[in-house]
Amino acid sequence: MIVTAKKILIINGSLRGTTGNSAAVAIAAVKILEHDLQQAVKQLTLAAPLPSVREVYDLLVDCDAFLVISGVYWNNWSSPLQRFIEVMTAFENTPAFFGKPVACAVTMDSVGGIEVTARLQAVFGGLGCWSPPCSTLVLSRTGQEAMTASAGQEEDPNEDVWRMADLSIVLQNLTTAAGMSRDKWMAWPHSELSIPDGPWPENGPLDMGSPKFL
């Protein structure tokens, strides 16, 4: 039986774009997806200049699953990722997101990562995505240092600390979920917003027609 490769979109929300910790996770993810899992990979680096809103929408529609990556900045995700979410709100429960699985990989110094991933999963769930089992990975500087300090011990107390190798499990589950049918899901009623067209609105006011009540 011939299995068609799925298209996995890596959304890199790091402030540092193609450098830094999130970039390292993205590079590792590409290697796992392409070489180990034989999947097709596309990348969207949010700190870089983005194409038009319509082109971003078309890219999302064309993909089967998402890996969202971000650092932790004062207990939140990055400003480019926040802007992405704000603009993409217009595409809630559209073919861009609806019924597609999402996984999250977050890097942090010492705290805040699990809270950020939990909120990201909830946000993308609201957009129409769903979370497979074991689809969250949090990598911390303190965790890496703890694992280095206890490496080689007979009973390593840090054996269960998240590490880069765990990304393979997250992506295996994401790939499995990407192959599942999206035909059976149902969307709840929601108010459609105005779809912003033209160049990507990196800054400035963003009015998509949400209700004004004050």
C-alpha positions in Angstrom: 0.0 0.0 0.0 1.3 3.4 -1.0 0.9 6.0 1.8 0.8 9.6 0.6 2.9 12.0 2.7 1.1 14.6 4.6 2.0 18.3 4.6 3.1 19.5 8.0 3.4 23.3 8.5 6.0 24.4 11.1 4.9 27.8 12.4 8.0 29.4 14.0 6.7 32.2 16.3 10.1 33.0 17.9 11.2 36.7 18.2 14.6 35.6 16.8 13.2 33.9 13.8 15.7 31.6 12.2 18.2 31.9 15.1 17.9 30.9 18.7 16.2 28.0 20.6 13.0 27.9 18.5 15.0 27.7 15.3 16.9 24.7 16.7 13.6 23.0 17.4 12.4 23.8 13.9 15.6 22.3 12.4 15.3 19.1 14.4 11.6 18.9 13.5 12.3 19.2 9.8 14.9 16.4 10.0 12.5 14.1 11.9 9.5 14.8 9.6 11.4 14.5 6.3 14.0 11.8 7.0 12.4 9.6 9.8 8.7 10.0 9.0 8.8 10.8 5.3 6.4 13.7 5.5 6.4 16.9 3.5 7.3 20.0 5.4 6.7 23.7 5.0 7.8 26.5 7.3 6.3 29.9 8.2 8.7 32.1 10.2 6.6 34.8 11.7 9.4 37.2 12.6 10.4 37.4 8.9 8.5 39.5 6.3 5.3 37.6 5.5 3.4 37.3 2.2 -0.1 38.7 1.8 -2.9 37.6 4.1 -4.4 35.5 1.2 -1.1 33.7 0.6 -0.8 32.8 4.3 -4.4 31.6 4.3 -3.7 29.4 1.1 -0.6 28.0 2.8 -2.6 27.0 5.9 -5.4 25.4 3.7 -2.8 23.4 1.8 -1.3 21.8 5.0 -2.7 18.9 7.0 -1.2 19.6 10.5 0.7 22.2 12.4 3.6 22.3 14.7 3.6 25.7 16.6 6.9 26.8 18.1 7.6 29.7 20.4 9.8 30.9 23.1 8.3 32.1 26.4 8.3 35.9 27.0 7.0 37.0 30.4 4.7 34.0 30.6 3.4 34.4 27.1 4.2 33.5 23.5 5.9 36.0 21.2 4.4 39.2 19.7 4.7 37.9 16.1 2.7 34.8 17.1 0.1 36.9 18.9 -0.3 39.0 15.8 -0.6 35.9 13.7 -3.4 34.6 15.9 -5.2 38.0 15.8 -5.1 38.1 12.0 -6.0 34.4 11.6 -9.1 34.9 13.8 -10.9 35.8 10.6 -10.4 32.2 9.4 -11.8 30.4 12.5 -13.3 27.1 11.5 -12.5 27.6 7.8 -10.5 25.0 5.8 -7.4 26.8 7.0 -7.7 25.2 10.5 -10.9 23.1 10.8 -10.3 19.5 11.8 -6.5 19.7 11.6 -4.2 18.4 14.4 -1.8 20.8 16.1 1.2 20.2 18.3 3.2 22.7 20.3 6.9 23.0 21.2 7.9 25.8 23.5 11.3 26.8 24.9 11.8 28.7 28.1 14.4 29.7 30.6 12.9 28.2 33.8 9.1 28.8 34.1 5.9 29.5 32.1 6.3 27.0 29.3 3.5 24.5 30.2 1.1 27.4 30.7 1.9 28.8 27.3 1.5 25.5 25.5 -1.8 24.8 27.3 -3.1 28.2 26.1 -1.8 27.7 22.6 -3.6 24.4 22.4 -6.8 26.1 23.5 -6.4 29.0 21.0 -5.8 26.7 18.1 -8.7 24.5 19.3 -10.9 27.5 19.1 -9.7 28.1 15.5 -10.8 24.6 14.7 -7.8 22.4 15.4 -7.5 19.5 17.8 -4.7 18.1 19.9 -3.5 14.5 19.6 -2.1 12.6 22.7 1.3 13.7 23.8 1.4 16.7 21.5 3.2 19.1 23.8 6.9 19.6 24.4 8.5 22.1 26.8 12.3 22.5 26.7 13.9 24.6 29.4 17.4 25.9 30.1 17.2 24.7 33.7 15.9 21.3 32.5 18.8 20.9 30.2 21.3 21.8 32.9 19.7 19.4 35.4 19.9 16.5 32.9 23.6 17.3 32.2 24.3 17.4 35.9 22.7 14.0 36.6 23.8 12.2 33.4 25.3 8.8 34.0 23.9 8.3 37.4 22.5 4.8 38.0 19.1 6.1 39.1 18.9 9.4 37.1 16.3 11.6 38.8 15.9 13.7 35.6 15.2 10.7 33.3 11.7 12.0 32.7 12.5 15.6 32.1 11.5 16.8 28.6 14.3 16.7 26.1 14.8 17.3 22.4 14.6 13.5 21.7 11.0 13.6 22.8 10.2 15.7 19.8 10.1 12.5 17.8 7.2 11.2 19.9 5.3 14.5 19.4 5.8 14.5 15.7 4.9 10.8 15.3 1.6 11.5 17.0 1.1 14.6 14.9 1.8 12.7 11.7 -0.6 9.9 12.7 -3.3 12.4 13.5 -2.7 14.2 10.2 -3.8 11.0 8.3 -7.2 10.9 10.0 -10.3 12.0 8.2 -11.6 15.5 8.8 -15.1 14.8 7.4 -16.9 13.9 10.7 -16.2 17.0 12.7 -18.9 19.6 13.3 -18.3 23.3 13.9 -20.2 25.4 16.4 -22.0 28.6 15.4 -19.7 31.6 15.3 -19.7 35.1 14.0 -17.7 35.5 10.8 -15.2 38.4 10.8 -14.1 40.5 7.8 -11.1 38.8 6.1 -8.2 41.2 6.0 -6.8 41.1 2.4 -3.7 42.7 1.0 -0.3 42.9 2.6 0.3 41.2 6.0 -0.6 43.8 8.7 2.5 43.6 10.9 1.5 46.5 13.0 -1.0 49.3 13.4 -4.8 49.0 14.1 -6.5 45.8 13.1 -10.3 46.0 12.8 -11.9 42.9 11.4 -15.5 43.8 12.2 -15.8 42.3 15.6 -18.9 43.6 17.5 -18.6 47.0 19.3 -20.6 47.1 22.5 -19.2 50.1 24.3 
